[in-house]
């Protein structure tokens, strides 16, 4: 945890060292990285709990395994879509920043 905090402060130092548009680009890079990290963490937690619930349901009633598996794949696609949306926003912030005017 201390190493992560040190890296974050190092990145924040780079952002504060810049001026004008460079500072905005630095903040955008930090925001994209932090946002994508949080989205990936949330997606991983959601996928793990979805898989655990599906396995538990199939263990209780093996006859509905096919339906549960289909529902699980749909849920996993929806969870992954949220992470991909965050990736798209992060790429927009990095390469086509709308804040630079």
PDB file as gemmi writes it, atoms N, CA and C in Angstrom:
CRYST1    1.000    1.000    1.000  90.00  90.00  90.00 P 1                      
ATOM      1  N   UNK A   1       0.826  -1.191   0.000  1.00  0.00           N  
ATOM      2  CA  UNK A   1       0.000   0.000   0.000  1.00  0.00           C  
ATOM      3  C   UNK A   1       0.870   1.255   0.000  1.00  0.00           C  
ATOM      4  N   UNK A   2       1.985   1.199   0.710  1.00  0.00           N  
ATOM      5  CA  UNK A   2       2.866   2.362   0.761  1.00  0.00           C  
ATOM      6  C   UNK A   2       3.481   2.646  -0.604  1.00  0.00           C  
ATOM      7  N   UNK A   3       3.792   1.578  -1.351  1.00  0.00           N  
ATOM      8  CA  UNK A   3       4.372   1.767  -2.679  1.00  0.00           C  
ATOM      9  C   UNK A   3       3.364   2.407  -3.626  1.00  0.00           C  
ATOM     10  N   UNK A   4       2.121   1.990  -3.525  1.00  0.00           N  
ATOM     11  CA  UNK A   4       1.074   2.564  -4.364  1.00  0.00           C  
ATOM     12  C   UNK A   4       0.887   4.050  -4.055  1.00  0.00           C  
ATOM     13  N   UNK A   5       0.901   4.391  -2.792  1.00  0.00           N  
ATOM     14  CA  UNK A   5       0.767   5.790  -2.390  1.00  0.00           C  
ATOM     15  C   UNK A   5       1.956   6.611  -2.880  1.00  0.00           C  
ATOM     16  N   UNK A   6       3.143   6.036  -2.827  1.00  0.00           N  
ATOM     17  CA  UNK A   6       4.338   6.720  -3.310  1.00  0.00           C  
ATOM     18  C   UNK A   6       4.254   6.970  -4.811  1.00  0.00           C  
ATOM     19  N   UNK A   7       3.791   5.983  -5.565  1.00  0.00           N  
ATOM     20  CA  UNK A   7       3.645   6.152  -7.014  1.00  0.00           C  
ATOM     21  C   UNK A   7       2.603   7.223  -7.316  1.00  0.00           C  
ATOM     22  N   UNK A   8       1.497   7.213  -6.573  1.00  0.00           N  
ATOM     23  CA  UNK A   8       0.462   8.213  -6.793  1.00  0.00           C  
ATOM     24  C   UNK A   8       0.989   9.623  -6.534  1.00  0.00           C  
ATOM     25  N   UNK A   9       1.735   9.807  -5.465  1.00  0.00           N  
ATOM     26  CA  UNK A   9       2.284  11.125  -5.174  1.00  0.00           C  
ATOM     27  C   UNK A   9       3.347  11.529  -6.194  1.00  0.00           C  
ATOM     28  N   UNK A  10       4.080  10.565  -6.723  1.00  0.00           N  
ATOM     29  CA  UNK A  10       5.049  10.878  -7.769  1.00  0.00           C  
ATOM     30  C   UNK A  10       4.339  11.374  -9.021  1.00  0.00           C  
ATOM     31  N   UNK A  11       3.226  10.720  -9.375  1.00  0.00           N  
ATOM     32  CA  UNK A  11       2.459  11.173 -10.533  1.00  0.00           C  
ATOM     33  C   UNK A  11       1.831  12.542 -10.280  1.00  0.00           C  
ATOM     34  N   UNK A  12       1.370  12.767  -9.060  1.00  0.00           N  
ATOM     35  CA  UNK A  12       0.797  14.066  -8.725  1.00  0.00           C  
ATOM     36  C   UNK A  12       1.869  15.149  -8.787  1.00  0.00           C  
ATOM     37  N   UNK A  13       3.095  14.830  -8.401  1.00  0.00           N  
ATOM     38  CA  UNK A  13       4.192  15.789  -8.498  1.00  0.00           C  
ATOM     39  C   UNK A  13       4.474  16.177  -9.933  1.00  0.00           C  
ATOM     40  N   UNK A  14       4.392  15.225 -10.834  1.00  0.00           N  
ATOM     41  CA  UNK A  14       4.573  15.527 -12.256  1.00  0.00           C  
ATOM     42  C   UNK A  14       3.463  16.451 -12.738  1.00  0.00           C  
ATOM     43  N   UNK A  15       2.242  16.214 -12.267  1.00  0.00           N  
ATOM     44  CA  UNK A  15       1.116  17.050 -12.692  1.00  0.00           C  
ATOM     45  C   UNK A  15       1.269  18.474 -12.184  1.00  0.00           C  
ATOM     46  N   UNK A  16       1.746  18.635 -10.959  1.00  0.00           N  
ATOM     47  CA  UNK A  16       1.897  19.976 -10.403  1.00  0.00           C  
ATOM     48  C   UNK A  16       3.088  20.717 -10.988  1.00  0.00           C  
ATOM     49  N   UNK A  17       4.053  20.001 -11.568  1.00  0.00           N  
ATOM     50  CA  UNK A  17       5.241  20.640 -12.126  1.00  0.00           C  
ATOM     51  C   UNK A  17       4.959  21.284 -13.480  1.00  0.00           C  
ATOM     52  N   UNK A  18       3.877  20.912 -14.124  1.00  0.00           N  
ATOM     53  CA  UNK A  18       3.573  21.425 -15.457  1.00  0.00           C  
ATOM     54  C   UNK A  18       2.788  22.735 -15.368  1.00  0.00           C  
ATOM     55  N   UNK A  19       2.648  23.395 -16.520  1.00  0.00           N  
ATOM     56  CA  UNK A  19       1.908  24.654 -16.574  1.00  0.00           C  
ATOM     57  C   UNK A  19       0.913  24.602 -17.730  1.00  0.00           C  
ATOM     58  N   UNK A  20      -0.224  25.256 -17.562  1.00  0.00           N  
ATOM     59  CA  UNK A  20      -1.189  25.427 -18.642  1.00  0.00           C  
ATOM     60  C   UNK A  20      -1.755  24.117 -19.158  1.00  0.00           C  
ATOM     61  N   UNK A  21      -1.644  23.951 -20.480  1.00  0.00           N  
ATOM     62  CA  UNK A  21      -2.181  22.747 -21.118  1.00  0.00           C  
ATOM     63  C   UNK A  21      -1.458  21.486 -20.674  1.00  0.00           C  
ATOM     64  N   UNK A  22      -0.170  21.616 -20.377  1.00  0.00           N  
ATOM     65  CA  UNK A  22       0.577  20.446 -19.913  1.00  0.00           C  
ATOM     66  C   UNK A  22       0.033  19.956 -18.576  1.00  0.00           C  
ATOM     67  N   UNK A  23      -0.372  20.886 -17.714  1.00  0.00           N  
ATOM     68  CA  UNK A  23      -0.927  20.494 -16.428  1.00  0.00           C  
ATOM     69  C   UNK A  23      -2.267  19.799 -16.628  1.00  0.00           C  
ATOM     70  N   UNK A  24      -3.075  20.291 -17.548  1.00  0.00           N  
ATOM     71  CA  UNK A  24      -4.356  19.659 -17.838  1.00  0.00           C  
ATOM     72  C   UNK A  24      -4.155  18.256 -18.400  1.00  0.00           C  
ATOM     73  N   UNK A  25      -3.171  18.093 -19.265  1.00  0.00           N  
ATOM     74  CA  UNK A  25      -2.878  16.757 -19.804  1.00  0.00           C  
ATOM     75  C   UNK A  25      -2.376  15.819 -18.711  1.00  0.00           C  
ATOM     76  N   UNK A  26      -1.599  16.348 -17.787  1.00  0.00           N  
ATOM     77  CA  UNK A  26      -1.108  15.522 -16.684  1.00  0.00           C  
ATOM     78  C   UNK A  26      -2.248  15.073 -15.794  1.00  0.00           C  
ATOM     79  N   UNK A  27      -3.146  15.993 -15.465  1.00  0.00           N  
ATOM     80  CA  UNK A  27      -4.310  15.628 -14.656  1.00  0.00           C  
ATOM     81  C   UNK A  27      -5.195  14.627 -15.380  1.00  0.00           C  
ATOM     82  N   UNK A  28      -5.330  14.788 -16.688  1.00  0.00           N  
ATOM     83  CA  UNK A  28      -6.139  13.858 -17.467  1.00  0.00           C  
ATOM     84  C   UNK A  28      -5.529  12.466 -17.457  1.00  0.00           C  
ATOM     85  N   UNK A  29      -4.207  12.382 -17.531  1.00  0.00           N  
ATOM     86  CA  UNK A  29      -3.541  11.080 -17.494  1.00  0.00           C  
ATOM     87  C   UNK A  29      -3.727  10.412 -16.138  1.00  0.00           C  
ATOM     88  N   UNK A  30      -3.616  11.179 -15.067  1.00  0.00           N  
ATOM     89  CA  UNK A  30      -3.828  10.620 -13.728  1.00  0.00           C  
ATOM     90  C   UNK A  30      -5.274  10.170 -13.566  1.00  0.00           C  
ATOM     91  N   UNK A  31      -6.218  10.988 -14.032  1.00  0.00           N  
ATOM     92  CA  UNK A  31      -7.635  10.636 -13.920  1.00  0.00           C  
ATOM     93  C   UNK A  31      -7.955   9.390 -14.728  1.00  0.00           C  
ATOM     94  N   UNK A  32      -7.377   9.273 -15.915  1.00  0.00           N  
ATOM     95  CA  UNK A  32      -7.622   8.093 -16.740  1.00  0.00           C  
ATOM     96  C   UNK A  32      -7.074   6.840 -16.073  1.00  0.00           C  
ATOM     97  N   UNK A  33      -5.889   6.930 -15.521  1.00  0.00           N  
ATOM     98  CA  UNK A  33      -5.294   5.767 -14.860  1.00  0.00           C  
ATOM     99  C   UNK A  33      -6.049   5.341 -13.618  1.00  0.00           C  
ATOM    100  N   UNK A  34      -6.398   6.308 -12.779  1.00  0.00           N  
ATOM    101  CA  UNK A  34      -7.131   5.988 -11.547  1.00  0.00           C  
ATOM    102  C   UNK A  34      -8.533   5.472 -11.873  1.00  0.00           C  
ATOM    103  N   UNK A  35      -9.202   6.130 -12.816  1.00  0.00           N  
ATOM    104  CA  UNK A  35     -10.547   5.700 -13.189  1.00  0.00           C  
ATOM    105  C   UNK A  35     -10.573   4.311 -13.771  1.00  0.00           C  
ATOM    106  N   UNK A  36      -9.610   4.005 -14.621  1.00  0.00           N  
ATOM    107  CA  UNK A  36      -9.551   2.672 -15.217  1.00  0.00           C  
ATOM    108  C   UNK A  36      -9.207   1.614 -14.181  1.00  0.00           C  
ATOM    109  N   UNK A  37      -8.359   1.970 -13.238  1.00  0.00           N  
ATOM    110  CA  UNK A  37      -8.034   1.029 -12.161  1.00  0.00           C  
ATOM    111  C   UNK A  37      -9.235   0.712 -11.294  1.00  0.00           C  
ATOM    112  N   UNK A  38      -9.997   1.730 -10.941  1.00  0.00           N  
ATOM    113  CA  UNK A  38     -11.199   1.517 -10.132  1.00  0.00           C  
ATOM    114  C   UNK A  38     -12.234   0.709 -10.909  1.00  0.00           C  
ATOM    115  N   UNK A  39     -12.396   1.015 -12.200  1.00  0.00           N  
ATOM    116  CA  UNK A  39     -13.365   0.273 -13.014  1.00  0.00           C  
ATOM    117  C   UNK A  39     -12.959  -1.196 -13.151  1.00  0.00           C  
ATOM    118  N   UNK A  40     -11.666  -1.448 -13.342  1.00  0.00           N  
ATOM    119  CA  UNK A  40     -11.203  -2.830 -13.459  1.00  0.00           C  
ATOM    120  C   UNK A  40     -11.380  -3.582 -12.148  1.00  0.00           C  
ATOM    121  N   UNK A  41     -11.121  -2.910 -11.040  1.00  0.00           N  
ATOM    122  CA  UNK A  41     -11.315  -3.547  -9.738  1.00  0.00           C  
ATOM    123  C   UNK A  41     -12.787  -3.879  -9.511  1.00  0.00           C  
ATOM    124  N   UNK A  42     -13.666  -2.930  -9.805  1.00  0.00           N  
ATOM    125  CA  UNK A  42     -15.097  -3.187  -9.650  1.00  0.00           C  
ATOM    126  C   UNK A  42     -15.590  -4.281 -10.568  1.00  0.00           C  
ATOM    127  N   UNK A  43     -15.105  -4.286 -11.817  1.00  0.00           N  
ATOM    128  CA  UNK A  43     -15.482  -5.338 -12.754  1.00  0.00           C  
ATOM    129  C   UNK A  43     -15.012  -6.712 -12.301  1.00  0.00           C  
ATOM    130  N   UNK A  44     -13.801  -6.768 -11.772  1.00  0.00           N  
ATOM    131  CA  UNK A  44     -13.275  -8.050 -11.289  1.00  0.00           C  
ATOM    132  C   UNK A  44     -14.075  -8.566 -10.096  1.00  0.00           C  
ATOM    133  N   UNK A  45     -14.439  -7.673  -9.194  1.00  0.00           N  
ATOM    134  CA  UNK A  45     -15.254  -8.081  -8.041  1.00  0.00           C  
ATOM    135  C   UNK A  45     -16.624  -8.562  -8.512  1.00  0.00           C  
ATOM    136  N   UNK A  46     -17.225  -7.832  -9.447  1.00  0.00           N  
ATOM    137  CA  UNK A  46     -18.527  -8.228  -9.974  1.00  0.00           C  
ATOM    138  C   UNK A  46     -18.487  -9.552 -10.702  1.00  0.00           C  
ATOM    139  N   UNK A  47     -17.456  -9.764 -11.496  1.00  0.00           N  
ATOM    140  CA  UNK A  47     -17.330 -11.027 -12.226  1.00  0.00           C  
ATOM    141  C   UNK A  47     -17.096 -12.190 -11.270  1.00  0.00           C  
ATOM    142  N   UNK A  48     -16.307 -11.963 -10.259  1.00  0.00           N  
ATOM    143  CA  UNK A  48     -16.049 -13.019  -9.289  1.00  0.00           C  
ATOM    144  C   UNK A  48     -17.294 -13.421  -8.526  1.00  0.00           C  
ATOM    145  N   UNK A  49     -18.068 -12.435  -8.106  1.00  0.00           N  
ATOM    146  CA  UNK A  49     -19.292 -12.764  -7.367  1.00  0.00           C  
ATOM    147  C   UNK A  49     -20.330 -13.411  -8.285  1.00  0.00           C  
ATOM    148  N   UNK A  50     -20.371 -12.995  -9.552  1.00  0.00           N  
ATOM    149  CA  UNK A  50     -21.290 -13.617 -10.511  1.00  0.00           C  
ATOM    150  C   UNK A  50     -20.928 -15.083 -10.737  1.00  0.00           C  
ATOM    151  N   UNK A  51     -19.656 -15.353 -10.933  1.00  0.00           N  
ATOM    152  CA  UNK A  51     -19.223 -16.734 -11.145  1.00  0.00           C  
ATOM    153  C   UNK A  51     -19.461 -17.575  -9.898  1.00  0.00           C  
ATOM    154  N   UNK A  52     -19.205 -17.013  -8.729  1.00  0.00           N  
ATOM    155  CA  UNK A  52     -19.422 -17.762  -7.483  1.00  0.00           C  
ATOM    156  C   UNK A  52     -20.900 -18.099  -7.291  1.00  0.00           C  
ATOM    157  N   UNK A  53     -21.769 -17.136  -7.590  1.00  0.00           N  
ATOM    158  CA  UNK A  53     -23.204 -17.398  -7.452  1.00  0.00           C  
ATOM    159  C   UNK A  53     -23.680 -18.439  -8.460  1.00  0.00           C  
ATOM    160  N   UNK A  54     -23.144 -18.410  -9.672  1.00  0.00           N  
ATOM    161  CA  UNK A  54     -23.530 -19.391 -10.683  1.00  0.00           C  
ATOM    162  C   UNK A  54     -23.065 -20.783 -10.303  1.00  0.00           C  
ATOM    163  N   UNK A  55     -21.858 -20.897  -9.824  1.00  0.00           N  
ATOM    164  CA  UNK A  55     -21.340 -22.207  -9.405  1.00  0.00           C  
ATOM    165  C   UNK A  55     -22.135 -22.736  -8.226  1.00  0.00           C  
ATOM    166  N   UNK A  56     -22.479 -21.856  -7.306  1.00  0.00           N  
ATOM    167  CA  UNK A  56     -23.292 -22.264  -6.163  1.00  0.00           C  
ATOM    168  C   UNK A  56     -24.673 -22.733  -6.608  1.00  0.00           C  
ATOM    169  N   UNK A  57     -25.274 -22.026  -7.556  1.00  0.00           N  
ATOM    170  CA  UNK A  57     -26.583 -22.426  -8.065  1.00  0.00           C  
ATOM    171  C   UNK A  57     -26.543 -23.746  -8.801  1.00  0.00           C  
ATOM    172  N   UNK A  58     -25.471 -23.977  -9.569  1.00  0.00           N  
ATOM    173  CA  UNK A  58     -25.354 -25.259 -10.283  1.00  0.00           C  
ATOM    174  C   UNK A  58     -25.075 -26.402  -9.329  1.00  0.00           C  
ATOM    175  N   UNK A  59     -24.393 -26.120  -8.230  1.00  0.00           N  
ATOM    176  CA  UNK A  59     -24.133 -27.174  -7.245  1.00  0.00           C  
ATOM    177  C   UNK A  59     -25.426 -27.565  -6.526  1.00  0.00           C  
ATOM    178  N   UNK A  60     -26.306 -26.613  -6.305  1.00  0.00           N  
ATOM    179  CA  UNK A  60     -27.575 -26.903  -5.627  1.00  0.00           C  
ATOM    180  C   UNK A  60     -28.563 -27.605  -6.540  1.00  0.00           C  
ATOM    181  N   UNK A  61     -28.601 -27.187  -7.815  1.00  0.00           N  
ATOM    182  CA  UNK A  61     -29.559 -27.766  -8.749  1.00  0.00           C  
ATOM    183  C   UNK A  61     -28.875 -27.936 -10.107  1.00  0.00           C  
ATOM    184  N   UNK A  62     -28.246 -29.080 -10.353  1.00  0.00           N  
ATOM    185  CA  UNK A  62     -27.502 -29.276 -11.606  1.00  0.00           C  
ATOM    186  C   UNK A  62     -28.384 -29.255 -12.850  1.00  0.00           C  
ATOM    187  N   UNK A  63     -29.680 -29.434 -12.696  1.00  0.00           N  
ATOM    188  CA  UNK A  63     -30.574 -29.459 -13.842  1.00  0.00           C  
ATOM    189  C   UNK A  63     -30.731 -28.119 -14.541  1.00  0.00           C  
ATOM    190  N   UNK A  64     -30.502 -27.043 -13.840  1.00  0.00           N  
ATOM    191  CA  UNK A  64     -30.644 -25.709 -14.441  1.00  0.00           C  
ATOM    192  C   UNK A  64     -29.293 -25.098 -14.797  1.00  0.00           C  
ATOM    193  N   UNK A  65     -28.291 -25.941 -14.935  1.00  0.00           N  
ATOM    194  CA  UNK A  65     -26.938 -25.453 -15.229  1.00  0.00           C  
ATOM    195  C   UNK A  65     -26.859 -24.676 -16.531  1.00  0.00           C  
ATOM    196  N   UNK A  66     -27.558 -25.139 -17.566  1.00  0.00           N  
ATOM    197  CA  UNK A  66     -27.528 -24.451 -18.859  1.00  0.00           C  
ATOM    198  C   UNK A  66     -28.124 -23.058 -18.785  1.00  0.00           C  
ATOM    199  N   UNK A  67     -29.269 -22.945 -18.117  1.00  0.00           N  
ATOM    200  CA  UNK A  67     -29.899 -21.626 -17.976  1.00  0.00           C  
ATOM    201  C   UNK A  67     -29.034 -20.689 -17.143  1.00  0.00           C  
ATOM    202  N   UNK A  68     -28.462 -21.230 -16.077  1.00  0.00           N  
ATOM    203  CA  UNK A  68     -27.603 -20.394 -15.231  1.00  0.00           C  
ATOM    204  C   UNK A  68     -26.359 -19.938 -15.981  1.00  0.00           C  
ATOM    205  N   UNK A  69     -25.813 -20.830 -16.789  1.00  0.00           N  
ATOM    206  CA  UNK A  69     -24.602 -20.478 -17.533  1.00  0.00           C  
ATOM    207  C   UNK A  69     -24.901 -19.386 -18.568  1.00  0.00           C  
ATOM    208  N   UNK A  70     -26.035 -19.494 -19.234  1.00  0.00           N  
ATOM    209  CA  UNK A  70     -26.421 -18.475 -20.208  1.00  0.00           C  
ATOM    210  C   UNK A  70     -26.623 -17.127 -19.526  1.00  0.00           C  
ATOM    211  N   UNK A  71     -27.318 -17.141 -18.403  1.00  0.00           N  
ATOM    212  CA  UNK A  71     -27.548 -15.903 -17.663  1.00  0.00           C  
ATOM    213  C   UNK A  71     -26.231 -15.321 -17.157  1.00  0.00           C  
ATOM    214  N   UNK A  72     -25.317 -16.186 -16.738  1.00  0.00           N  
ATOM    215  CA  UNK A  72     -24.028 -15.711 -16.251  1.00  0.00           C  
ATOM    216  C   UNK A  72     -23.243 -15.030 -17.366  1.00  0.00           C  
ATOM    217  N   UNK A  73     -23.252 -15.608 -18.564  1.00  0.00           N  
ATOM    218  CA  UNK A  73     -22.510 -15.000 -19.663  1.00  0.00           C  
ATOM    219  C   UNK A  73     -23.086 -13.641 -20.043  1.00  0.00           C  
ATOM    220  N   UNK A  74     -24.397 -13.504 -19.994  1.00  0.00           N  
ATOM    221  CA  UNK A  74     -25.012 -12.206 -20.275  1.00  0.00           C  
ATOM    222  C   UNK A  74     -24.612 -11.192 -19.200  1.00  0.00           C  
ATOM    223  N   UNK A  75     -24.647 -11.616 -17.943  1.00  0.00           N  
ATOM    224  CA  UNK A  75     -24.257 -10.718 -16.852  1.00  0.00           C  
ATOM    225  C   UNK A  75     -22.783 -10.334 -16.957  1.00  0.00           C  
ATOM    226  N   UNK A  76     -21.918 -11.279 -17.312  1.00  0.00           N  
ATOM    227  CA  UNK A  76     -20.497 -10.967 -17.459  1.00  0.00           C  
ATOM    228  C   UNK A  76     -20.263  -9.989 -18.602  1.00  0.00           C  
ATOM    229  N   UNK A  77     -21.025 -10.120 -19.679  1.00  0.00           N  
ATOM    230  CA  UNK A  77     -20.884  -9.181 -20.794  1.00  0.00           C  
ATOM    231  C   UNK A  77     -21.295  -7.783 -20.367  1.00  0.00           C  
ATOM    232  N   UNK A  78     -22.352  -7.679 -19.572  1.00  0.00           N  
ATOM    233  CA  UNK A  78     -22.783  -6.358 -19.104  1.00  0.00           C  
ATOM    234  C   UNK A  78     -21.771  -5.743 -18.144  1.00  0.00           C  
ATOM    235  N   UNK A  79     -21.195  -6.567 -17.289  1.00  0.00           N  
ATOM    236  CA  UNK A  79     -20.174  -6.067 -16.361  1.00  0.00           C  
ATOM    237  C   UNK A  79     -18.949  -5.605 -17.132  1.00  0.00           C  
ATOM    238  N   UNK A  80     -18.526  -6.393 -18.119  1.00  0.00           N  
ATOM    239  CA  UNK A  80     -17.344  -6.042 -18.901  1.00  0.00           C  
ATOM    240  C   UNK A  80     -17.601  -4.797 -19.752  1.00  0.00           C  
ATOM    241  N   UNK A  81     -18.840  -4.592 -20.171  1.00  0.00           N  
ATOM    242  CA  UNK A  81     -19.166  -3.399 -20.959  1.00  0.00           C  
ATOM    243  C   UNK A  81     -18.899  -2.131 -20.151  1.00  0.00           C  
ATOM    244  N   UNK A  82     -19.166  -2.157 -18.856  1.00  0.00           N  
ATOM    245  CA  UNK A  82     -18.907  -0.981 -18.031  1.00  0.00           C  
ATOM    246  C   UNK A  82     -17.416  -0.666 -17.980  1.00  0.00           C  
ATOM    247  N   UNK A  83     -16.592  -1.690 -17.911  1.00  0.00           N  
ATOM    248  CA  UNK A  83     -15.141  -1.474 -17.898  1.00  0.00           C  
ATOM    249  C   UNK A  83     -14.674  -0.951 -19.250  1.00  0.00           C  
ATOM    250  N   UNK A  84     -15.257  -1.454 -20.327  1.00  0.00           N  
ATOM    251  CA  UNK A  84     -14.885  -0.983 -21.663  1.00  0.00           C  
ATOM    252  C   UNK A  84     -15.310   0.469 -21.860  1.00  0.00           C  
ATOM    253  N   UNK A  85     -16.474   0.858 -21.329  1.00  0.00           N  
ATOM    254  CA  UNK A  85     -16.886   2.265 -21.405  1.00  0.00           C  
ATOM    255  C   UNK A  85     -15.879   3.154 -20.693  1.00  0.00           C  
ATOM    256  N   UNK A  86     -15.386   2.708 -19.558  1.00  0.00           N  
ATOM    257  CA  UNK A  86     -14.383   3.489 -18.832  1.00  0.00           C  
ATOM    258  C   UNK A  86     -13.088   3.574 -19.634  1.00  0.00           C  
ATOM    259  N   UNK A  87     -12.724   2.493 -20.307  1.00  0.00           N  
ATOM    260  CA  UNK A  87     -11.539   2.506 -21.155  1.00  0.00           C  
ATOM    261  C   UNK A  87     -11.703   3.511 -22.289  1.00  0.00           C  
ATOM    262  N   UNK A  88     -12.874   3.573 -22.888  1.00  0.00           N  
ATOM    263  CA  UNK A  88     -13.126   4.527 -23.968  1.00  0.00           C  
ATOM    264  C   UNK A  88     -13.007   5.961 -23.455  1.00  0.00           C  
ATOM    265  N   UNK A  89     -13.584   6.234 -22.294  1.00  0.00           N  
ATOM    266  CA  UNK A  89     -13.484   7.581 -21.715  1.00  0.00           C  
ATOM    267  C   UNK A  89     -12.021   7.914 -21.397  1.00  0.00           C  
ATOM    268  N   UNK A  90     -11.277   6.939 -20.885  1.00  0.00           N  
ATOM    269  CA  UNK A  90      -9.860   7.168 -20.587  1.00  0.00           C  
ATOM    270  C   UNK A  90      -9.073   7.454 -21.862  1.00  0.00           C  
ATOM    271  N   UNK A  91      -9.347   6.727 -22.924  1.00  0.00           N  
ATOM    272  CA  UNK A  91      -8.646   6.979 -24.185  1.00  0.00           C  
ATOM    273  C   UNK A  91      -9.018   8.345 -24.760  1.00  0.00           C  
ATOM    274  N   UNK A  92     -10.273   8.758 -24.593  1.00  0.00           N  
ATOM    275  CA  UNK A  92     -10.669  10.092 -25.042  1.00  0.00           C  
ATOM    276  C   UNK A  92      -9.917  11.151 -24.242  1.00  0.00           C  
ATOM    277  N   UNK A  93      -9.803  10.947 -22.932  1.00  0.00           N  
ATOM    278  CA  UNK A  93      -9.070  11.912 -22.108  1.00  0.00           C  
ATOM    279  C   UNK A  93      -7.594  11.983 -22.493  1.00  0.00           C  
ATOM    280  N   UNK A  94      -7.029  10.859 -22.899  1.00  0.00           N  
ATOM    281  CA  UNK A  94      -5.603  10.844 -23.220  1.00  0.00           C  
ATOM    282  C   UNK A  94      -5.290  11.370 -24.611  1.00  0.00           C  
ATOM    283  N   UNK A  95      -6.120  11.043 -25.599  1.00  0.00           N  
ATOM    284  CA  UNK A  95      -5.747  11.350 -26.989  1.00  0.00           C  
ATOM    285  C   UNK A  95      -6.594  12.429 -27.659  1.00  0.00           C  
ATOM    286  N   UNK A  96      -7.838  12.609 -27.265  1.00  0.00           N  
ATOM    287  CA  UNK A  96      -8.699  13.629 -27.869  1.00  0.00           C  
ATOM    288  C   UNK A  96      -9.337  14.437 -26.758  1.00  0.00           C  
ATOM    289  N   UNK A  97      -8.511  15.037 -25.937  1.00  0.00           N  
ATOM    290  CA  UNK A  97      -8.985  15.701 -24.734  1.00  0.00           C  
ATOM    291  C   UNK A  97      -9.922  16.861 -25.064  1.00  0.00           C  
ATOM    292  N   UNK A  98     -11.187  16.764 -24.643  1.00  0.00           N  
ATOM    293  CA  UNK A  98     -12.132  17.848 -24.953  1.00  0.00           C  
ATOM    294  C   UNK A  98     -11.917  19.097 -24.109  1.00  0.00           C  
ATOM    295  N   UNK A  99     -11.100  19.025 -23.074  1.00  0.00           N  
ATOM    296  CA  UNK A  99     -10.890  20.157 -22.177  1.00  0.00           C  
ATOM    297  C   UNK A  99      -9.818  21.128 -22.678  1.00  0.00           C  
ATOM    298  N   UNK A 100      -9.104  20.757 -23.723  1.00  0.00           N  
ATOM    299  CA  UNK A 100      -8.015  21.618 -24.194  1.00  0.00           C  
ATOM    300  C   UNK A 100      -8.506  22.804 -25.011  1.00  0.00           C  
ATOM    301  N   UNK A 101      -9.732  22.742 -25.496  1.00  0.00           N  
ATOM    302  CA  UNK A 101     -10.357  23.887 -26.173  1.00  0.00           C  
ATOM    303  C   UNK A 101      -9.666  24.367 -27.332  1.00  0.00           C  
TER     304      UNK A 101                                                      
END                                                                             
